[in-house]
Amino acid sequence: METIQNTATGRPQNLPRDFREHSDASGTSPNRYSKAANKMFKKEMKKNINSNSTLMSNKKLIIGVAAGVAALAVTALILKRKGYLDGLSEKAEEFGERLKDKYASLKETAGKKFDEVVHKGEEIAEKVKSNAEANIDAKAANTNTTA
């Protein structure tokens, strides 16, 4: 049986995935699928797959990055020629100024709310304190009159 190397998976096309379960038409396993041959074949395949996959992944990565850079360059060139990039920096500055103004107003509003809450908390604390002092004075007066 002739073996043809499959470039996608790196293993021969006519060999089954698990060599131990393979049997030919007569139901017996051919001699070339012995355990020793299976181990040797798997070792060779691991060596080939590891070296090829690293090499292929590096190539694919470089090609992908180059294609992305080229696509961005072409897009920028087209946008520049059409005039879409004219005034982009002014628009970005206007957006930044609006964002800064909104942040400042938000900060000011939050500061006012914080001051209101602090003032309200001080008022409540004063009421509680005066009520507690009044209760202590009233109890002290009750204990003095009953004694």
C-alpha positions in Angstrom: 0.0 0.0 0.0 1.5 3.3 -1.1 1.5 6.1 1.4 0.9 9.7 0.4 1.9 12.4 2.8 -1.0 14.7 3.7 0.3 18.3 4.0 -2.6 19.5 6.1 -2.2 17.0 9.0 1.4 15.9 8.4 0.5 12.2 8.5 0.0 9.7 5.6 -3.6 9.7 4.2 -4.1 6.0 3.9 -3.1 5.1 7.5 -5.8 4.9 10.2 -5.6 7.1 13.4 -5.1 4.2 15.7 -2.7 1.6 14.3 -3.6 -1.1 16.8 -7.3 -1.2 15.8 -6.5 -1.4 12.1 -7.1 -4.6 10.3 -7.0 -5.5 6.6 -9.7 -7.4 4.7 -8.7 -10.8 6.2 -9.1 -9.3 9.8 -5.4 -9.5 10.6 -3.2 -6.6 11.4 -0.4 -6.1 8.8 3.2 -6.5 9.9 4.0 -2.8 9.3 1.6 -1.8 12.1 3.5 -3.5 14.9 4.0 -1.8 18.2 7.6 -0.9 17.5 6.7 0.5 14.1 3.8 2.4 15.7 6.1 4.0 18.3 8.7 4.9 15.8 6.1 6.4 13.4 4.5 8.4 16.2 8.0 9.7 17.3 8.8 10.8 13.8 5.4 12.4 13.4 5.8 14.4 16.6 9.2 15.6 15.5 7.8 16.6 12.1 4.7 18.2 13.5 6.5 20.2 16.1 9.1 21.6 13.8 6.6 22.3 11.0 3.9 23.8 13.2 6.4 26.3 14.8 7.7 27.2 11.5 4.3 27.5 9.9 2.9 29.5 12.9 5.8 32.0 12.7 5.3 32.4 8.9 1.6 32.8 9.3 2.1 35.4 12.1 4.6 37.4 10.0 2.3 37.3 7.0 -0.7 38.3 9.1 1.1 41.3 10.6 2.4 42.4 7.2 -1.1 42.1 5.7 -2.6 44.1 8.5 0.0 46.9 8.2 -0.5 46.9 4.4 -4.3 47.1 4.8 -4.0 50.0 7.3 -1.6 51.9 5.0 -3.9 51.5 2.0 -6.9 52.6 4.1 -5.0 55.7 5.4 -3.9 56.6 1.9 -7.4 56.4 0.6 -8.8 58.4 3.5 -6.1 61.1 3.1 -6.8 61.4 -0.7 -10.5 61.7 -0.2 -10.0 64.3 2.5 -11.6 62.5 5.4 -8.6 63.0 7.6 -8.6 66.8 7.1 -9.8 68.4 10.3 -9.6 65.2 12.3 -7.2 66.7 14.8 -9.6 69.7 15.3 -12.5 67.4 15.9 -10.4 65.4 18.4 -9.5 68.6 20.2 -13.1 69.8 20.3 -14.2 66.4 21.7 -11.5 66.6 24.3 -12.6 70.1 25.4 -16.2 68.9 25.7 -15.2 65.9 27.7 -13.0 68.1 30.0 -16.0 70.5 30.5 -18.3 67.7 31.3 -15.8 66.2 33.8 -15.4 69.6 35.5 -19.1 70.1 35.8 -19.5 66.6 37.2 -16.7 67.2 39.7 -18.3 70.5 40.8 -21.8 68.9 41.2 -20.3 66.0 43.1 -18.5 68.4 45.4 -21.7 70.3 46.1 -23.6 67.1 46.9 -20.8 66.0 49.2 -20.9 69.3 51.1 -24.7 69.0 51.4 -24.5 65.5 52.8 -21.8 66.5 55.3 -23.8 69.5 56.4 -26.9 67.3 56.8 -24.9 64.7 58.7 -23.6 67.5 61.1 -27.2 68.7 61.7 -28.4 65.1 62.5 -25.4 64.5 64.8 -26.1 67.8 66.7 -29.8 66.8 67.1 -28.8 63.4 68.4 -26.3 64.9 70.7 -28.8 67.5 72.1 -31.4 64.8 72.6 -28.9 62.5 74.4 -27.9 65.4 76.7 -31.5 66.3 77.4 -32.3 62.6 78.2 -29.2 62.4 80.5 -30.2 65.7 82.3 -33.8 64.5 82.6 -32.7 61.1 84.1 -30.3 62.9 86.4 -33.1 65.2 87.6 -35.3 62.1 88.2 -32.7 60.3 90.2 -32.1 63.4 92.3 -35.8 64.0 93.1 -36.4 60.3 93.9 -33.4 60.0 96.2 
